[in-house]
C-alpha cells in the first residue's frame, strides 16, 4: 500500500497556484522531508493530505490517494465517510501550532485521554526521557496555565505517540528551544525513524534540524513544483547584514524585577514566580537577544516591559520614569500617564496570525490599528512589505489565507511601520526560511540605522544568534536559579 | 454543491420547525386538508393554542436569555472578579434540577394565579416560566460564550491588540463580532431553544398530571396536551391525539439539534 500517491494534483488559493500538476508518491516506511521558501505552500500541501484544508478557500485538481484510499478524485475532496476511513487507516497529522489541538476547557490529562487513548504510559515515559518533563505535574492544569514551550513538548509527544502508520509533521521545531531541539532530534531518530514501521512525511525550513535527522529523502517545493533533492542544501554563503547605527545611550533598565502569576490548582489558585532578581540594561541601537529554555520567563519579560501583566515587582526605568509605578497591573486599559510610553512600544508576538483582525483584510485591519494610535501610513506599510519580501497584494489578503511565515513578515512590516522607540520581537523569525530571514533581518537592521531604537529579540534559534543578534543573554543565568513558591 | 446543500439544509430546518409557525395560521385554512369534525373539535383548538404558547415561550426565552447570556459572558471576561462571582452563582443554580427551579419560581405567584382571570393568569404564568427557563439555561449559555471569548482574548489577541493601545473592552467587542463568536452565539441560541422546549413540555406534563385542568398555573403546553391524552394509547382510544403533538415536538427538537450541530468549517 502506497501511503501517499498524487496524480496531476494541483492546489489553488484563489488565483494563486500552490501546487501544479504534481505527480508524487512515497514508499511505506520511508522518511521524507519537504523543504521550501516561506509561503510556498509546504504546510498547505501537508494539510491537503490531512484533509483539513477548507474547500471554501482552497480548490483542487487531479487525484490523491492516502493509505490506499481515494482522498481527492478529479479535484473533488471526497466525503466525510471516505476521510473517516483514511483517518482510521492510521493517518496522524501533527500541526505546527500543536497547542491548538488542545481543548481549552479540559485539563491536560483529559485532553490526553481524548487525543491518545491508552497511550498515557508511553507518553509519560517519553516526556520524562526526552524532555525531562513530569506529566503528572501538569496533568490537572488547563492549557492556558502552561507556557508555550511546555505545551509544545506535551502536545508533540501526545500527538506523536498515538497509534498509526503515517505521520505528517508540520514545522515541529517552531517553539522548541535549542536544548530541547537536540532532545527532539534524539526522540525522532530513536523512536520514530529507526524502526521504519511508520511512514514519515515532514515539512520544515529548519536546515539545522533536518540535517540531524536520519531521513531517506528530501524534496524542495518551489513555485508550485516538487523536486527531489540529491543532497541537502549547504548553509554557507549567509552573511550577517551590516547596518550603521543611530544614537546610543541607556534606554531601558530593569532593576530587581520579579514576575509572579496565578495557576489554578485542586485547592484553588496558587502564586508562582516566573522569575525574580532580574537586572538588565538595554541600550539603543543594539540588537539584544534573550535565549533560554521554554517556560523560563522570556516572553513574560516582554509582557512585563509592555506592562501587560499583573504581578510585576521591581523597577522598569525608561528615561527616568518607572513603568511599573506608572502602570502596576493590567486592567484592560492604560492610565493617561502610561499612554505616551504605550505609543512608543511595538511587539511582534509569537503567533502573528493574531496580530490582525480575524475577519478583516490586512489593509482594513491596519486602518483600524492606525486609527488607534501612531501606526504609520498605508504607503509606509507597503514599502516595508516589499523590504521583507512581500508585495502590496498581501494587503488585500485575509490572515487565514496567508502562511505562518507570511503572517510573520506582514507583522514585522507592521511593527516597523509604527516607527517604534522600543521594538520587542518574540520569536520573530519562526516559520521563515533562512534565505528570506536574512532579508527580514536586513530590513530591521536598516530601520535600526535610521531610528535609534531599543531592540530586544527572544529567540530559540542558533541561526538568529549567529546572524542577527549582537549581544545575547541566557535568561536563566540572568535570574539565577529558577524558583517556585 | 456546498451552496445547494446549505439551501437544502435551511429548507429542512424550516419544514421541521414549521409546527411553530403553522399554529399561527387561522384554523379555517386547515378545513380543506383535515376532516372538518377534527378541525372543529376542542382538541384541534387546544393543539393550536398550545403550540402558539410554546412559540411565544421559546421566542421570549431565547431573546431574554440570549440578551442576558451575551451581557454576562462579555462582563465575565471583561472583569475576572465579576466573572468568578457569576460563575459561583450560576454553578449553584445549575446544580438544581430545572423542573424544580420552574416550580420554585411559581411559588411566589401561585396566589395571584389562583385569584385572577384566565388571561391575566396566563400572562403571569408565561412571564414566570420565561424567567424560570432563562435561569435554567443561563449557566450553560454564559459558559458557552465566556470560554471561547476568554480563549480568543487571553491566548490569541490580547498581546498584540493591547500593545496597539486598544482597550480590553474594545477588543472584546471586536471579538464578539467575529465569525467564530457569531457561530458560537447561533449554537447557544439553539441550545437555549432546545432546553426551553424540553422544560416547557415536561413542566406542562407534570402540571397536567398533578393538577389536571383545574389547577394552577394555567400552563398551556404541548406537554400538557400529551399528558391529557395519554389514555389515547389504550384500547378504544384515538392514538393520533397522543402522537400528533408528540411527533410535532420531535420534529421541532430535531430542527434545534441540527442548528446546535452546525459547526462551520473553520479556517485553516
HADDOCK unambig.tbl for C-alpha pairs under 7 A between the chains (distance, minus, plus):
assign (segid A and resid 53 and name CA) (segid B and resid 268 and name CA) 6.09 0.50 0.50
assign (segid A and resid 54 and name CA) (segid B and resid 265 and name CA) 6.50 0.50 0.50
assign (segid A and resid 54 and name CA) (segid B and resid 267 and name CA) 6.23 0.50 0.50
assign (segid A and resid 54 and name CA) (segid B and resid 268 and name CA) 6.51 0.50 0.50
assign (segid A and resid 332 and name CA) (segid B and resid 167 and name CA) 5.55 0.50 0.50
assign (segid A and resid 332 and name CA) (segid B and resid 168 and name CA) 4.44 0.50 0.50
assign (segid A and resid 333 and name CA) (segid B and resid 167 and name CA) 4.81 0.50 0.50
assign (segid A and resid 333 and name CA) (segid B and resid 168 and name CA) 6.36 0.50 0.50
assign (segid A and resid 342 and name CA) (segid B and resid 163 and name CA) 6.78 0.50 0.50
assign (segid A and resid 342 and name CA) (segid B and resid 165 and name CA) 6.70 0.50 0.50
assign (segid A and resid 346 and name CA) (segid B and resid 163 and name CA) 6.46 0.50 0.50
assign (segid A and resid 347 and name CA) (segid B and resid 160 and name CA) 6.81 0.50 0.50
assign (segid A and resid 347 and name CA) (segid B and resid 163 and name CA) 6.93 0.50 0.50
assign (segid A and resid 349 and name CA) (segid B and resid 160 and name CA) 6.75 0.50 0.50
assign (segid A and resid 354 and name CA) (segid B and resid 156 and name CA) 5.57 0.50 0.50
assign (segid A and resid 354 and name CA) (segid B and resid 157 and name CA) 5.31 0.50 0.50
assign (segid A and resid 355 and name CA) (segid B and resid 157 and name CA) 6.61 0.50 0.50
assign (segid A and resid 355 and name CA) (segid B and resid 160 and name CA) 5.31 0.50 0.50
assign (segid A and resid 355 and name CA) (segid B and resid 161 and name CA) 6.88 0.50 0.50
assign (segid A and resid 358 and name CA) (segid B and resid 178 and name CA) 6.93 0.50 0.50
assign (segid A and resid 359 and name CA) (segid B and resid 178 and name CA) 6.32 0.50 0.50
assign (segid A and resid 369 and name CA) (segid B and resid 164 and name CA) 6.56 0.50 0.50
assign (segid A and resid 372 and name CA) (segid B and resid 164 and name CA) 6.80 0.50 0.50
assign (segid A and resid 372 and name CA) (segid B and resid 165 and name CA) 6.37 0.50 0.50
assign (segid A and resid 372 and name CA) (segid B and resid 166 and name CA) 6.58 0.50 0.50
assign (segid A and resid 373 and name CA) (segid B and resid 164 and name CA) 6.77 0.50 0.50
assign (segid A and resid 373 and name CA) (segid B and resid 165 and name CA) 6.72 0.50 0.50
assign (segid A and resid 400 and name CA) (segid B and resid 267 and name CA) 6.11 0.50 0.50
assign (segid A and resid 400 and name CA) (segid B and resid 268 and name CA) 6.07 0.50 0.50
